[in-house]
Amino acid sequence: MSASAGATAVHEMLGALPLVDHHCHGVATADLDRTGFESLLTEGEVWPGSGISPFDSPVGVAVRRHCAPVLDLPRHAPAEAYLARRAELGAAEVNRRFLGACGTAVFCVDTGFAPEPGTTPRELAGAAGGGAVAYEVVRLERVAEAVAAGGVEPGEYGAVFDAAVREAVRRPGVVAVKSVAAYRTGFDLDPARPSSEEVARAAAGWLAGAGGRLDDPVLVRHLLWTAVDLGLPLQLHTGFGDADLRLHRTDPALLTDWLRLTAGTVPVLLLHCWPYQRQAAYLAAVFEQVHLDVGLALHHVGPARARAVLAEALEITPFGKLLYSSDAYGVAEFHHLGAVAFRQGLAGLLRERVDADELSPADALRIARWTGRDNARRVYGLTDLTGLTDPEGPADPTDLPATELPY
């Protein structure tokens, strides 16, 4: 196969590849007015009367460019026309169109943060159609806060939390757990496992304040070490998010000492990462258990810049360590836009390297399949492969079976 033919094949294969979205959320099932829709377009606030709209941002422009045609509108349709068409179709039809158009075959859904009312994992997959399936990711802070709300003595908190988490992950379809420690304390924590006495003292202080938001550094450390004990993949939000976090404390490089202590235990999935994708790439290059994505960033920078973000993430990352995620939340547009940005960005990056003879066409095809689908199948041990037909025929013979985990 010539380099030019190989580059074209990569583009076509990525366009048809059924994706595994290893981290996403449900979408709103209620019709949204302009304020409601705009509030879900941004990680910030909507500022009425300011003259500044989320539609006039990179993500807003990308929605009007890449999502408008799915609603039978011309590319770059004005915001008013876009919202009117969305209202005309209704939430159910809008969700069906975008979830069907994104070409995602498997959704791993974080159920700890969801729009109200919003889709369950089963409903999300059902709206996508085509035999799509959904798995659940359990958010650990939500479990801890439920334990506190249910009433527990400080000395019993550690054992009760452990039991509650183990019960939660036994639910059918659970494949991973997730922590938002980045939001609650940041990662500049003592990496050591806290003692039972330390946990009891910290729980006494937290519970004396009626529990609520878990932001005690000792209890967050305990939560992370409990996740290690579970033996399931652990997802960690890093980098970009809303104004609730302090960005400089979400640099994944701050986890270095903790990653040393937990080497050889469970896969650690660094989510989103921007603007720290290079730090995350370093960690993936030096720690066997570390993987990453650039999910949330992709739809916010849009297809126009997705290639640049992916290029930085892949500068030194082993190719078996990068996964696809959309981190879509609230509006189904983000499931579609994330997939478009990923497919176009990765295809452009791989084509550039094939054209420069820095990558063979066969290697480019293999990297595309790994990143969009097979790395997630391997890490999470996914066994329901409905809808994951390879558009190029059988999987590459060097692929690991979906159930073979190196941890």
C-alpha positions as CSV (number, residue, x, y, z in Angstrom):
1,M,0.0,0.0,0.0
2,S,1.4,3.4,-1.0
3,A,1.8,6.1,1.7
4,S,-1.0,8.2,0.1
5,A,-3.3,5.2,-0.1
6,G,-2.5,4.3,3.4
7,A,-3.2,7.8,4.7
8,T,-6.6,7.7,3.0
9,A,-7.3,4.3,4.4
10,V,-6.6,5.6,7.9
11,H,-9.1,8.5,7.4
12,E,-11.8,6.2,6.1
13,M,-11.3,3.5,8.7
14,L,-11.4,6.0,11.6
15,G,-14.6,7.5,10.1
16,A,-16.3,4.1,10.2
17,L,-14.8,2.7,13.4
18,P,-17.3,2.0,16.2
19,L,-15.9,3.8,19.2
20,V,-15.6,2.9,22.8
21,D,-16.3,6.0,24.9
22,H,-14.6,5.1,28.1
23,H,-15.9,8.1,30.1
24,C,-19.1,10.1,29.5
25,H,-22.3,11.1,31.3
26,G,-26.0,11.0,30.6
27,V,-27.9,13.7,28.6
28,A,-30.9,15.8,29.5
29,T,-34.3,14.4,28.6
30,A,-36.2,17.6,29.1
31,D,-36.5,20.3,26.5
32,L,-34.0,23.1,27.1
33,D,-34.5,26.9,26.7
34,R,-31.7,29.1,25.6
35,T,-30.3,29.6,29.1
36,G,-30.5,26.0,29.9
37,F,-28.7,25.0,26.7
38,E,-26.0,27.6,27.0
39,S,-25.4,26.6,30.6
40,L,-24.5,23.2,29.4
41,L,-22.2,24.5,26.6
42,T,-19.7,26.0,29.0
43,E,-17.7,24.9,32.0
44,G,-18.2,28.5,33.3
45,E,-21.3,30.5,33.9
46,V,-23.8,32.1,31.6
47,W,-23.6,35.9,32.2
48,P,-27.0,37.4,31.3
49,G,-26.8,40.9,30.1
50,S,-23.1,40.7,29.4
51,G,-23.3,40.4,25.7
52,I,-21.1,37.3,25.9
53,S,-22.7,34.0,24.9
54,P,-21.2,30.5,25.0
55,F,-22.3,30.3,21.3
56,D,-19.6,32.8,20.6
57,S,-16.8,30.6,21.8
58,P,-14.8,27.8,20.1
59,V,-17.2,25.1,21.4
60,G,-20.3,27.2,20.4
61,V,-18.9,27.7,16.9
62,A,-18.1,24.0,16.6
63,V,-21.7,23.1,17.6
64,R,-23.1,25.4,14.9
65,R,-20.6,24.0,12.3
66,H,-20.7,20.2,13.0
67,C,-24.0,19.7,14.8
68,A,-26.3,21.8,12.8
69,P,-26.4,19.4,9.8
70,V,-27.6,16.6,12.1
71,L,-30.7,18.7,12.8
72,D,-31.2,19.3,9.0
73,L,-29.8,22.9,9.3
74,P,-27.1,24.4,7.1
75,R,-23.5,24.5,8.5
76,H,-22.9,27.6,10.7
77,A,-26.7,28.1,11.3
78,P,-27.2,31.1,13.6
79,A,-27.8,30.3,17.3
80,E,-31.4,31.4,17.1
81,A,-32.2,29.1,14.2
82,Y,-30.3,26.3,15.9
83,L,-32.2,26.6,19.2
84,A,-35.5,26.9,17.3
85,R,-34.9,23.7,15.4
86,R,-33.9,21.9,18.6
87,A,-37.1,23.0,20.2
88,E,-39.1,21.9,17.2
89,L,-37.7,18.4,17.2
90,G,-37.9,17.9,21.0
91,A,-35.3,16.5,23.3
92,A,-36.0,12.8,22.6
93,E,-35.5,13.2,18.8
94,V,-32.5,15.5,19.3
95,N,-30.8,12.9,21.6
96,R,-31.6,10.1,19.2
97,R,-30.1,11.9,16.2
98,F,-26.8,12.9,17.9
99,L,-26.3,9.7,19.8
100,G,-26.9,7.7,16.6
101,A,-24.6,10.0,14.6
102,C,-21.6,9.8,16.9
103,G,-20.9,6.2,16.0
104,T,-20.2,5.1,19.5
105,A,-20.8,1.4,20.2
106,V,-19.9,1.3,23.9
107,F,-20.5,4.0,26.5
108,C,-18.9,3.8,30.0
109,V,-21.1,6.2,32.0
110,D,-20.2,8.0,35.1
111,T,-23.5,8.0,37.0
112,G,-22.3,10.1,39.9
113,F,-23.0,13.4,38.2
114,A,-26.0,13.6,35.9
115,P,-28.4,16.2,34.5
116,E,-31.9,16.2,36.0
117,P,-33.8,14.6,34.5
118,G,-31.3,12.7,32.5
119,T,-30.7,9.4,30.8
120,T,-29.6,6.2,32.6
121,P,-26.8,4.2,31.0
122,R,-29.3,1.8,29.4
123,E,-31.4,4.7,28.1
124,L,-28.2,6.4,26.6
125,A,-27.3,3.2,24.7
126,G,-30.9,2.7,23.6
127,A,-31.1,6.2,22.1
128,A,-27.8,5.5,20.2
129,G,-29.4,2.4,18.6
130,G,-27.4,0.0,16.5
131,G,-26.8,-2.5,19.3
132,A,-24.9,0.0,21.4
133,V,-24.2,-1.1,25.0
134,A,-23.5,0.9,28.2
135,Y,-21.5,0.1,31.3
136,E,-21.4,2.0,34.6
137,V,-18.6,3.9,36.4
138,V,-19.2,4.4,40.1
139,R,-18.2,7.8,41.5
140,L,-16.5,7.2,44.9
141,E,-17.3,10.5,46.5
142,R,-21.0,10.0,46.0
143,V,-20.8,6.7,47.8
144,A,-18.9,8.3,50.7
145,E,-21.3,11.1,51.0
146,A,-24.2,8.7,51.0
147,V,-22.6,6.8,53.9
148,A,-22.3,10.0,55.9
149,A,-25.9,10.9,55.2
150,G,-27.0,7.5,56.4
151,G,-25.5,8.0,59.8
152,V,-22.2,6.4,60.9
153,E,-19.9,6.6,63.9
154,P,-16.4,8.0,63.1
155,G,-14.7,4.9,64.2
156,E,-16.8,2.8,61.8
157,Y,-16.7,5.1,58.8
158,G,-13.7,3.3,57.1
159,A,-15.2,-0.1,57.3
160,V,-18.7,1.1,56.4
161,F,-17.4,3.0,53.4
162,D,-15.5,0.0,52.2
163,A,-18.5,-2.2,52.4
164,A,-20.7,0.3,50.6
165,V,-18.3,0.7,47.8
166,R,-17.9,-3.1,47.4
167,E,-21.7,-3.4,47.2
168,A,-21.9,-0.6,44.6
169,V,-19.3,-2.2,42.3
170,R,-21.2,-5.5,42.4
171,R,-24.0,-4.0,40.5
172,P,-24.4,-5.5,37.0
173,G,-22.4,-3.6,34.3
174,V,-20.0,-1.8,36.6
175,V,-16.5,-1.7,35.1
176,A,-14.6,1.0,36.9
177,V,-14.7,3.6,39.7
178,K,-13.9,7.3,39.5
179,S,-12.7,10.0,41.9
180,V,-13.0,13.8,41.6
181,A,-10.3,14.4,44.2
182,A,-9.0,17.1,41.8
183,Y,-12.1,19.1,42.6
184,R,-12.2,18.4,46.3
185,T,-8.6,18.7,47.5
186,G,-6.3,18.7,44.4
187,F,-3.5,16.2,44.0
188,D,-0.9,17.7,46.3
189,L,-1.7,15.1,49.0
190,D,0.4,12.9,51.2
191,P,0.7,9.8,49.0
192,A,0.8,7.3,51.9
193,R,-2.2,5.1,52.9
194,P,-3.7,6.7,56.0
195,S,-4.0,4.6,59.1
196,S,-7.4,3.5,60.5
197,E,-6.8,6.0,63.4
198,E,-6.2,8.9,61.0
199,V,-9.3,8.0,59.1
200,A,-11.4,7.9,62.3
201,R,-10.1,11.3,63.4
202,A,-10.7,12.8,60.0
203,A,-14.2,11.3,59.9
204,A,-15.0,12.7,63.3
205,G,-14.3,16.2,62.0
206,W,-16.2,15.7,58.8
207,L,-19.2,14.1,60.3
208,A,-19.4,16.7,63.1
209,G,-20.2,19.1,60.3
210,A,-23.0,16.9,59.1
211,G,-21.0,15.2,56.4
212,G,-21.9,16.8,53.1
213,R,-19.2,17.5,50.5
214,L,-16.2,15.2,51.0
215,D,-13.2,17.5,50.9
216,D,-11.1,16.3,53.9
217,P,-7.5,15.4,52.6
218,V,-7.2,12.3,54.8
219,L,-10.6,10.9,53.7
220,V,-9.8,11.6,50.1
221,R,-6.5,9.7,50.5
222,H,-8.5,6.9,52.1
223,L,-10.9,6.9,49.2
224,L,-8.1,6.6,46.7
225,W,-6.5,3.7,48.5
226,T,-9.8,2.0,48.9
227,A,-10.2,2.2,45.1
228,V,-6.8,0.4,44.8
229,D,-8.1,-2.3,47.0
230,L,-11.1,-2.9,44.9
231,G,-9.0,-4.1,41.9
232,L,-11.0,-2.2,39.3
233,P,-9.7,0.5,36.9
234,L,-9.7,3.9,38.6
235,Q,-10.6,7.0,36.6
236,L,-9.2,10.3,37.9
237,H,-10.4,13.7,36.7
238,T,-7.4,15.9,35.9
239,G,-6.9,19.3,34.4
240,F,-9.7,21.3,32.8
241,G,-13.1,21.6,34.5
242,D,-15.5,24.1,36.0
243,A,-14.7,26.9,38.4
244,D,-15.1,24.6,41.4
245,L,-11.5,23.4,41.0
246,R,-8.1,25.1,41.3
247,L,-6.4,24.2,38.0
248,H,-2.8,24.3,39.3
249,R,-3.7,21.6,41.9
250,T,-5.1,19.3,39.2
251,D,-1.7,18.7,37.4
252,P,-1.4,14.9,37.2
253,A,2.3,15.1,37.8
254,L,1.4,15.8,41.4
255,L,0.4,12.1,41.6
256,T,3.9,10.9,40.9
257,D,4.7,9.6,44.4
258,W,1.2,8.0,44.8
259,L,1.7,6.3,41.5
260,R,5.0,4.9,42.7
261,L,3.3,3.4,45.7
262,T,0.5,1.9,43.7
263,A,2.6,0.5,40.9
264,G,1.5,-3.0,39.9
265,T,-2.0,-2.7,41.3
266,V,-4.9,-1.2,39.2
267,P,-5.0,0.7,35.9
268,V,-5.2,4.5,36.5
269,L,-7.0,6.4,33.8
270,L,-6.2,10.1,33.7
271,L,-9.2,11.9,32.3
272,H,-9.2,15.0,30.1
273,C,-5.8,16.3,31.2
274,W,-5.7,19.6,29.3
275,P,-3.6,21.7,29.6
276,Y,-1.5,19.0,31.3
277,Q,-1.6,16.4,28.5
278,R,2.2,16.4,28.3
279,Q,2.5,15.7,32.0
280,A,0.0,12.9,31.6
281,A,1.9,11.6,28.7
282,Y,5.1,11.5,30.8
283,L,3.3,9.5,33.5
284,A,1.9,7.1,30.9
285,A,5.4,6.6,29.5
286,V,7.0,5.8,32.9
287,F,4.3,4.0,34.9
288,E,2.8,0.8,33.5
289,Q,-0.6,1.3,35.1
290,V,-1.2,4.9,33.8
291,H,-3.4,5.6,30.8
292,L,-4.9,8.9,29.6
293,D,-7.5,10.6,27.4
294,V,-8.0,14.2,26.3
295,G,-11.8,13.9,26.3
296,L,-13.3,17.0,27.7
297,A,-10.8,19.2,25.8
298,L,-11.8,17.8,22.4
299,H,-15.2,19.2,22.1
300,H,-14.2,22.5,23.8
301,V,-11.4,23.1,21.4
302,G,-13.4,21.6,18.5
303,P,-12.2,19.7,15.5
304,A,-10.2,22.7,14.4
305,R,-7.7,22.2,17.3
306,A,-8.2,18.6,18.3
307,R,-5.3,17.4,16.2
308,A,-2.9,19.7,18.1
309,V,-4.1,18.5,21.5
310,L,-3.9,14.9,20.4
311,A,-0.4,15.5,18.9
312,E,0.9,16.7,22.3
313,A,-0.8,13.8,24.1
314,L,0.9,11.3,21.7
315,E,4.4,12.9,21.7
316,I,5.7,10.2,24.1
317,T,2.7,8.2,25.2
318,P,2.9,4.5,24.3
319,F,0.2,3.9,21.7
320,G,-1.6,1.3,24.0
321,K,-2.1,4.0,26.6
322,L,-4.3,6.6,24.9
323,L,-8.1,6.1,25.0
324,Y,-11.1,7.9,23.5
325,S,-13.6,9.6,25.6
326,S,-16.1,12.4,25.0
327,D,-16.9,13.3,28.6
328,A,-20.2,14.4,27.0
329,Y,-22.6,15.7,29.6
330,G,-26.1,17.2,29.5
331,V,-26.4,17.8,25.7
332,A,-26.1,15.0,23.2
333,E,-24.3,17.4,20.9
334,F,-21.2,16.7,22.9
335,H,-21.3,13.0,22.2
336,H,-21.3,13.8,18.5
337,L,-18.9,16.6,18.6
338,G,-16.4,14.7,20.7
339,A,-16.5,11.8,18.2
340,V,-16.0,14.1,15.2
341,A,-13.1,16.0,16.9
342,F,-11.4,12.7,17.8
343,R,-11.9,11.1,14.4
344,Q,-10.8,14.1,12.4
345,G,-8.0,15.1,14.8
346,L,-6.4,11.6,15.0
347,A,-6.9,10.9,11.3
348,G,-5.1,14.2,10.4
349,L,-2.3,13.4,12.8
350,L,-1.7,9.9,11.5
351,R,-2.0,11.0,7.9
352,E,0.7,13.6,8.5
353,R,3.0,11.0,9.9
354,V,2.3,8.5,7.1
355,D,2.9,11.1,4.5
356,A,6.2,12.0,6.1
357,D,7.1,8.3,6.1
358,E,7.4,8.5,10.0
359,L,4.7,5.8,10.3
360,S,3.7,2.9,8.1
361,P,0.1,2.7,6.9
362,A,-0.3,-0.6,8.8
363,D,1.0,0.9,12.1
364,A,-1.3,3.9,11.6
365,L,-4.4,1.7,11.2
366,R,-3.4,-0.3,14.3
367,I,-2.9,2.9,16.4
368,A,-6.3,4.2,15.2
369,R,-8.1,0.9,16.2
370,W,-6.2,0.8,19.6
371,T,-7.0,4.4,20.5
372,G,-10.6,4.5,19.4
373,R,-11.7,1.0,20.6
374,D,-9.3,-1.7,21.6
375,N,-7.3,0.0,24.4
376,A,-10.5,0.5,26.3
377,R,-11.7,-3.1,25.6
378,R,-8.5,-4.3,27.1
379,V,-8.2,-2.0,30.2
380,Y,-11.8,-2.5,31.3
381,G,-12.1,-6.2,30.3
382,L,-15.2,-5.5,28.2
383,T,-16.8,-8.7,27.1
384,D,-20.1,-7.4,25.4
385,L,-18.7,-6.5,22.0
386,T,-22.1,-5.9,20.3
387,G,-21.6,-3.3,17.6
388,L,-17.8,-3.4,17.6
389,T,-17.4,-4.9,14.2
390,D,-14.0,-3.9,12.7
391,P,-14.6,-1.9,9.5
392,E,-11.3,-3.3,8.2
393,G,-12.1,-6.9,9.0
394,P,-10.8,-9.0,11.9
395,A,-8.8,-7.2,14.7
396,D,-5.1,-6.9,14.2
397,P,-3.5,-10.2,15.3
398,T,-1.2,-8.4,17.7
399,D,-4.2,-7.0,19.7
400,L,-4.6,-8.3,23.2
401,P,-7.9,-10.2,23.8
402,A,-10.4,-7.9,25.4
403,T,-10.3,-9.9,28.7
404,E,-6.5,-10.0,29.0
405,L,-5.4,-7.5,31.6
406,P,-1.8,-6.9,32.5
407,Y,-2.5,-5.9,36.1
